[in-house]
Amino acid sequence: MKIQFEKLMEISALETYDAAMKYLNEWVDYATKNGYFEDTNVENDYTREFSRIAGMCADYENIYLKFKNIKFKNPLLVTIEKEAQEEFKPASDG
């Protein structure tokens, strides 16, 4: 697979970010399919390119994209709530 964005040092535009993310996903698919990511301790052209592009995308996200905080309930809290609902559920007459 041909390396793209060779001279890119940082991402500061949404269009570039979108293109880089598309390229990154294609790169991951190709490298995974061909076994270039199998050994995580081996550095190769594919792992280096992945790191380079992913790092720039992460930097762009941290600077320019404001994600809403993802809120989720702690699994322990969910279990306690379920148990409480079961305990206080009215008995059926049937």
Order of alpha helices (4+ residues) and beta strands (2+ residues): alpha-alpha-alpha
